[in-house]
Amino acid sequence: MGASIQRVAVGLVLGGVVGTVLALVSGLSRLGEDLVDATVQMLRTVPWVGLVPLFIIWLGIGEAPKVALIALGVAFHLYLNVYAGIRGVDAQLSKAGESLGLNRWGLVRRVVLPGALPGAMTGLRYSLATAWLALVFGESINADAGIGFLMNQAREFFRTDVIVVCLVVYAFLGLTADVIVRTLEGCCCNGDRPSPASDHPGPSPTGEPEAAVRVEGLTRSFDGRAVIDGLDLTLKAGEFTALLGRSGCGKSTLLRVLAGLDREIAGTVLVPRRRAVAFQAPRLMPWKRVWRKRLLGLPGKPERALAEKTLTEVGLTDRAGAWPKTLSGGEAQRASLASALVREPDLLLLDEPFGALDALTRIKAQQLVAELWQRRGCAVLLVTHDVDDALLLARRVLVMREGGIAYDTAVGLDRPRGVGAPGFAGLRSRLLSELGVEDDGGADAGADHQQQEMAAAAHSDA
């Protein structure tokens, strides 16, 4: 039995290395895919058992053909599953990693490979099953030791009892290997070109508040259609700005440009070096505990205490060691916000952060964002469809239309704000009009409704 296990181990290592390397080359590079994938798919259709005669001719009748047969069977399963795992990594997670400052190698090491790990484990399980099957055929080639040798000897003497025992041993070894891989899978897979956006533009020579963002003549086109066309924009340091607009007007594209995620632009974009993004979907890494995800992309080797400090700030102290799949929707959104705040950003970009939350959780999240902004003092750009979100939080509201800023107004309401505050209904009506929506007196009804929700939230907090 020792000889059989040794053959499987050597074949598994050789085939695993070959299959994994080919999958990485094919999965991480378009050129690699063109060169490797078609060839592997063609060879995969060849029955590897039928290659035994060729292996005997090429490699002789020693250990080499036995190990080669096992390695060949293993390589294809690992290649297919690792390749599928790499290609199946959520693109949103890659964009989130890029927004956290990870370079290409960092994305591969911290996002792509961990995301492909479940597929690799599945491939390893298939590979082990194939390895034991290949061993049966391999040990029929002039073997003088191993389980296959014993079966051949028993066949010569019609010892069916020995054959049955050998088959049981094969089954036991295969089951044991599968249990080991499943245990390993449970431990590993539970869920642990330069940007055209330049550095901070610097202080204003006029003595006004420093500009956090300066955009001049920004144009971004898709298939010949200009989504953003000659846009000019200045955001002051420490200012909370909300950007409204209909779907397709280019506001999310503008946010991606400011975040450094969209580089195919024309024009000038000046943003702080320290900037962070909180997306509508939390985009948590399923394989990293909550506190570990907060430190992703930070320079050096930051301590857990740094992550826990930020999690405490958003009210998640007791959830620092939790897996993302155990968080509620509101907790996941707060964890995403903590990922942005741990970077001490000078510019915080919020992309519809309340869109997926229920009414009460939404109100609490709005209050949290307002408190964090007042405490941190960084510039904030909130991209939203919701006029009430903009008026409850922002000092300045922009309306984007036809690829440019069509309306710009200051919000002079006192804080803390409510939908019943004097002047709120008038601002809301004007913004709805700029968005092409008639209010029809719905503002008062909406105000009454939201006041009831806020009262309910305050009551639950009390």
GIQUINOR-V294332 format. One record per residue. N is the residue number from 1. PSI is psi in whole degrees, 0 to 359 (* if undefined). NEAR is the number of other ideal C-beta (glycine too) atoms within 10 Angstrom. D_CENTER is the distance of its C-alpha to the mean C-alpha in Angstrom with 2 decimals. Layout:
N_PSI_NEAR_D_CENTER / N_PSI_NEAR_D_CENTER
//
This chain:
1_327_13_44.49 / 2_320_8_43.47 / 3_321_17_43.89 / 4_316_25_41.70 / 5_322_14_38.85 / 6_317_14_39.16 / 7_317_25_38.98 / 8_319_24_35.85 / 9_314_13_34.17 / 10_315_15_35.10 / 11_323_26_34.13 / 12_318_23_30.78 / 13_311_13_29.96 / 14_311_17_31.23 / 15_323_27_29.62 / 16_318_22_26.30 / 17_313_14_26.26 / 18_312_17_27.30 / 19_319_27_24.91 / 20_317_19_21.84 / 21_315_15_22.90 / 22_322_22_23.56 / 23_321_29_20.20 / 24_316_20_18.46 / 25_316_16_20.88 / 26_324_24_20.46 / 27_332_23_16.70 / 28_355_17_15.91 / 29_132_12_18.86 / 30_321_8_20.44 / 31_318_9_23.83 / 32_322_15_23.16 / 33_317_15_22.32 / 34_324_11_25.57 / 35_326_13_27.58 / 36_313_20_26.32 / 37_313_18_24.98 / 38_320_11_28.19 / 39_315_12_30.36 / 40_319_17_28.55 / 41_326_12_28.60 / 42_313_9_32.32 / 43_331_13_33.15 / 44_333_13_31.29 / 45_348_7_33.88 / 46_125_11_36.70 / 47_114_6_37.85 / 48_334_21_37.42 / 49_328_14_40.37 / 50_352_8_42.57 / 51_358_16_41.94 / 52_312_18_43.99 / 53_320_10_47.20 / 54_320_11_45.53 / 55_322_20_44.00 / 56_319_14_47.50 / 57_317_10_49.01 / 58_321_11_46.42 / 59_356_16_45.73 / 60_197_12_48.89 / 61_21_13_49.32 / 62_218_10_47.97 / 63_335_17_44.56 / 64_310_14_42.71 / 65_329_23_42.70 / 66_312_30_41.62 / 67_320_25_38.59 / 68_321_22_37.76 / 69_318_27_37.86 / 70_315_28_35.43 / 71_322_23_33.05 / 72_316_22_33.13 / 73_324_25_32.26 / 74_318_29_29.38 / 75_318_29_27.85 / 76_316_24_27.31 / 77_317_23_25.46 / 78_319_27_23.05 / 79_309_29_22.55 / 80_317_20_21.79 / 81_322_24_19.29 / 82_318_28_17.41 / 83_313_27_17.42 / 84_324_16_16.19 / 85_319_22_13.36 / 86_314_20_12.25 / 87_338_15_12.79 / 88_0_12_11.06 / 89_133_18_7.48 / 90_123_14_5.61 / 91_331_7_6.41 / 92_325_12_4.95 / 93_322_20_1.44 / 94_318_17_4.84 / 95_322_18_6.74 / 96_317_26_5.72 / 97_321_21_6.61 / 98_322_20_9.45 / 99_340_22_10.58 / 100_2_24_10.97 / 101_12_17_13.31 / 102_136_18_12.00 / 103_185_11_14.26 / 104_315_10_13.94 / 105_322_8_15.00 / 106_320_16_12.75 / 107_317_20_9.63 / 108_315_19_11.44 / 109_322_12_12.52 / 110_338_19_9.77 / 111_304_24_6.62 / 112_309_22_8.55 / 113_315_18_11.46 / 114_324_20_10.26 / 115_331_19_8.25 / 116_354_24_11.62 / 117_318_16_13.75 / 118_319_17_14.69 / 119_322_22_15.95 / 120_322_24_17.80 / 121_321_19_19.43 / 122_317_20_20.58 / 123_324_27_22.01 / 124_322_26_23.74 / 125_314_17_25.42 / 126_320_17_26.70 / 127_320_28_27.78 / 128_318_21_29.82 / 129_318_17_31.57 / 130_325_22_32.40 / 131_316_26_33.58 / 132_325_20_36.17 / 133_316_17_37.30 / 134_329_27_37.73 / 135_323_27_39.67 / 136_315_16_42.26 / 137_322_18_43.00 / 138_321_27_42.72 / 139_2_23_45.23 / 140_357_15_47.72 / 141_90_20_48.18 / 142_44_14_51.07 / 143_143_22_49.44 / 144_9_7_51.72 / 145_157_14_49.35 / 146_172_22_46.48 / 147_319_23_46.06 / 148_322_22_46.60 / 149_317_17_49.82 / 150_322_20_51.07 / 151_320_23_50.34 / 152_319_16_52.26 / 153_317_14_55.13 / 154_326_17_55.21 / 155_321_13_55.28 / 156_327_8_58.32 / 157_14_8_60.16 / 158_41_8_58.90 / 159_82_15_57.28 / 160_331_10_54.96 / 161_321_8_54.39 / 162_321_15_52.89 / 163_316_16_50.69 / 164_318_12_49.37 / 165_319_15_48.70 / 166_321_23_46.81 / 167_321_13_44.64 / 168_321_10_43.95 / 169_317_15_43.00 / 170_312_19_40.58 / 171_319_11_38.99 / 172_317_10_38.84 / 173_318_19_37.20 / 174_318_17_34.58 / 175_319_12_33.88 / 176_315_11_33.72 / 177_321_20_31.22 / 178_320_15_29.02 / 179_319_10_29.22 / 180_315_13_28.26 / 181_320_17_25.14 / 182_322_13_24.16 / 183_316_10_24.76 / 184_321_12_22.65 / 185_319_17_19.83 / 186_325_10_20.19 / 187_324_9_20.08 / 188_335_14_17.08 / 189_20_17_14.74 / 190_356_12_15.26 / 191_29_15_12.03 / 192_*_14_13.15 / 193_146_5_20.69 / 194_151_7_21.41 / 195_138_14_20.25 / 196_351_17_23.25 / 197_113_22_22.54 / 198_183_14_25.12 / 199_175_10_25.91 / 200_135_19_27.35 / 201_343_17_30.47 / 202_174_10_32.68 / 203_153_12_35.38 / 204_133_14_37.40 / 205_348_6_40.99 / 206_357_6_42.42 / 207_357_6_41.60 / 208_167_10_39.19 / 209_141_13_35.84 / 210_140_15_33.58 / 211_126_19_31.29 / 212_328_27_27.58 / 213_135_25_26.73 / 214_123_18_29.08 / 215_129_22_28.45 / 216_123_13_31.35 / 217_34_13_31.77 / 218_129_24_28.09 / 219_132_14_27.79 / 220_122_22_24.84 / 221_148_14_25.80 / 222_120_11_24.29 / 223_42_5_26.74 / 224_355_5_29.58 / 225_124_9_28.98 / 226_107_16_28.50 / 227_320_19_25.92 / 228_128_25_26.65 / 229_100_16_30.22 / 230_38_13_31.84 / 231_136_22_30.09 / 232_137_13_31.44 / 233_139_20_29.94 / 234_128_14_30.56 / 235_128_22_28.83 / 236_151_17_30.80 / 237_136_20_29.56 / 238_2_17_29.15 / 239_138_20_29.36 / 240_113_24_27.29 / 241_137_23_26.99 / 242_140_25_25.83 / 243_116_27_25.24 / 244_159_27_26.38 / 245_157_23_26.73 / 246_163_14_26.78 / 247_134_7_23.96 / 248_3_9_23.87 / 249_347_21_25.73 / 250_6_24_23.12 / 251_320_25_21.97 / 252_326_19_18.20 / 253_319_21_18.93 / 254_317_28_20.86 / 255_319_21_18.12 / 256_324_20_15.76 / 257_314_25_18.81 / 258_330_26_19.47 / 259_350_22_15.97 / 260_16_18_16.51 / 261_346_17_13.89 / 262_114_19_16.86 / 263_351_14_19.60 / 264_72_10_22.01 / 265_167_19_24.31 / 266_145_13_27.96 / 267_187_17_29.40 / 268_130_15_28.91 / 269_116_23_25.97 / 270_119_19_26.53 / 271_162_25_23.98 / 272_151_22_23.76 / 273_322_12_22.10 / 274_102_15_20.57 / 275_156_25_18.34 / 276_158_24_15.20 / 277_137_27_13.27 / 278_118_26_12.68 / 279_168_23_11.32 / 280_313_18_13.00 / 281_132_17_10.15 / 282_331_22_9.24 / 283_49_22_5.41 / 284_147_22_6.47 / 285_115_22_5.74 / 286_338_17_8.46 / 287_4_21_10.24 / 288_134_19_10.93 / 289_162_20_13.68 / 290_314_26_13.63 / 291_327_22_15.67 / 292_322_15_13.86 / 293_329_25_10.58 / 294_331_29_13.11 / 295_357_19_14.42 / 296_127_20_11.49 / 297_353_22_12.88 / 298_145_14_16.29 / 299_154_6_19.29 / 300_209_6_21.47 / 301_80_6_21.11 / 302_148_14_20.74 / 303_159_10_22.24 / 304_328_14_20.97 / 305_327_8_23.58 / 306_316_14_21.77 / 307_317_23_18.73 / 308_328_18_21.26 / 309_316_15_23.25 / 310_322_22_20.54 / 311_324_23_19.67 / 312_323_13_23.42 / 313_329_19_23.53 / 314_10_22_21.33 / 315_31_14_23.18 / 316_34_22_20.85 / 317_315_11_23.09 / 318_0_9_23.62 / 319_13_20_19.98 / 320_322_19_18.85 / 321_10_11_18.93 / 322_157_16_17.45 / 323_147_16_14.58 / 324_326_19_12.02 / 325_346_10_13.65 / 326_358_11_16.94 / 327_147_18_16.29 / 328_174_11_17.94 / 329_316_13_16.62 / 330_321_19_18.39 / 331_320_19_17.32 / 332_321_22_13.59 / 333_322_28_14.36 / 334_323_26_16.51 / 335_322_25_14.01 / 336_320_24_11.70 / 337_322_24_15.02 / 338_324_26_15.88 / 339_325_29_12.94 / 340_318_24_14.52 / 341_332_22_18.03 / 342_343_24_17.92 / 343_2_17_18.00 / 344_57_11_21.32 / 345_148_20_20.55 / 346_341_21_23.52 / 347_121_22_21.57 / 348_122_25_19.15 / 349_124_27_17.55 / 350_117_27_16.98 / 351_96_20_15.76 / 352_55_19_17.44 / 353_344_27_16.45 / 354_2_22_19.18 / 355_328_15_18.90 / 356_11_15_17.58 / 357_150_19_19.93 / 358_172_11_23.42 / 359_312_13_26.45 / 360_317_15_27.22 / 361_326_18_23.71 / 362_316_22_23.39 / 363_316_22_26.62 / 364_321_19_25.62 / 365_322_20_22.34 / 366_316_21_24.52 / 367_320_17_26.92 / 368_315_17_24.31 / 369_318_25_22.99 / 370_317_18_26.65 / 371_317_13_27.56 / 372_321_19_24.77 / 373_316_21_25.72 / 374_328_11_29.37 / 375_319_10_28.74 / 376_321_16_26.50 / 377_19_11_28.29 / 378_163_23_25.50 / 379_139_26_25.32 / 380_134_26_23.08 / 381_114_28_22.27 / 382_117_26_21.44 / 383_123_25_20.68 / 384_160_23_21.97 / 385_347_14_24.19 / 386_117_16_26.07 / 387_321_24_29.29 / 388_319_19_29.87 / 389_314_22_26.58 / 390_315_25_27.63 / 391_330_22_31.17 / 392_336_25_30.40 / 393_322_24_28.19 / 394_154_26_28.96 / 395_336_17_31.97 / 396_137_17_31.61 / 397_131_25_30.45 / 398_145_23_29.90 / 399_125_24_30.12 / 400_134_24_28.66 / 401_136_17_30.57 / 402_42_12_31.18 / 403_9_21_28.89 / 404_176_16_30.46 / 405_111_16_31.19 / 406_339_15_33.96 / 407_140_16_34.65 / 408_121_11_34.30 / 409_147_14_35.73 / 410_150_11_35.88 / 411_105_20_35.47 / 412_23_8_38.34 / 413_144_17_37.97 / 414_154_9_38.63 / 415_147_11_36.07 / 416_145_10_35.22 / 417_154_17_34.93 / 418_161_15_35.50 / 419_346_20_35.90 / 420_4_13_39.63 / 421_147_16_40.12 / 422_131_8_42.84 / 423_346_12_41.58 / 424_313_19_38.25 / 425_321_18_39.53 / 426_317_10_40.94 / 427_319_20_37.76 / 428_315_21_35.80 / 429_319_18_38.40 / 430_318_16_38.36 / 431_320_22_34.58 / 432_322_17_34.66 / 433_320_13_37.51 / 434_332_19_35.59 / 435_359_18_32.80 / 436_27_9_35.52 / 437_131_13_35.67 / 438_133_9_39.01 / 439_316_16_39.04 / 440_35_9_42.19 / 441_5_10_42.59 / 442_346_14_39.29 / 443_318_19_38.40 / 444_317_13_40.86 / 445_319_10_39.69 / 446_322_16_36.05 / 447_315_18_37.16 / 448_319_12_39.08 / 449_314_13_36.20 / 450_328_18_33.71 / 451_321_13_36.44 / 452_319_11_36.83 / 453_317_16_33.11 / 454_323_20_33.16 / 455_320_12_36.32 / 456_320_13_34.78 / 457_318_18_31.78 / 458_321_12_34.28 / 459_318_8_36.34 / 460_323_10_33.49 / 461_317_10_32.65 / 462_*_5_36.35
//
